[in-house]
Amino acid sequence: MTREPTFAELVARAAVLAAGPRRVLGITGAPGSGKSTLAARLVEALGDRAALVGMDGFHLAHTVLARLGRVERKGAPDTFDADGYADLLRRLRTSTDRTVYAPEFRREVEDPIACAVPVPCEVSLVVTEGNYLLLWPQIRPLLDEVWFLDLDQDERRERLYQRHLAFGRTPDQARGRTDGSDETNAGLVADTARKADLVLRKIQ
């Protein structure tokens, strides 16, 4: 059985990417797999060399989803501006003489906020995370490495359930979302693991 890398080893691998010209590291996986947590820990460990830009900043606004009839499917691939996300990644890869501002998704308002994340030109590694980095074909060529988190499915679903409770959903609503749209989206993502540079099943 292949040994899972430790967090320290993952930091060292990311530091190699951060040692040269600006690179972009993608972290992906199904909903609830721990993408945001790992990305934030890596950026904290790397300090000023790294910045975190989330795919979720490209959620379509709630008013747009309502107009399109997609509110109940929020989080599905067609509820994001994938091309806008690709455009930002291109800017982040090429802009080395100015600060680039990225949007950020705020769960307290359930909407993205524009220009909320500054990425200074000195940053040599952009860490980006989201479900669909390996699903959308225009995104993969913009990433120097992609790590796929393949967490135990029962643990992943329990995390999602608890997350929905924490954000104010009733137990029935939380279970319905976990077993419904979240699981549908997880199925879309599962087959993309084969395109990743590294598959992680547990972070030690």
Helices and strands as residue ranges (DSSP letters): H 7-17, E 23-29, H 35-46, G 47-49, E 50-54, G 55-58, H 62-68, G 71-73, G 77-79, H 82-94, E 100-106, E 111-119, E 125-129, G 140-142, E 145-149, H 153-166, H 171-179, H 181-190, G 191-195, E 198-200
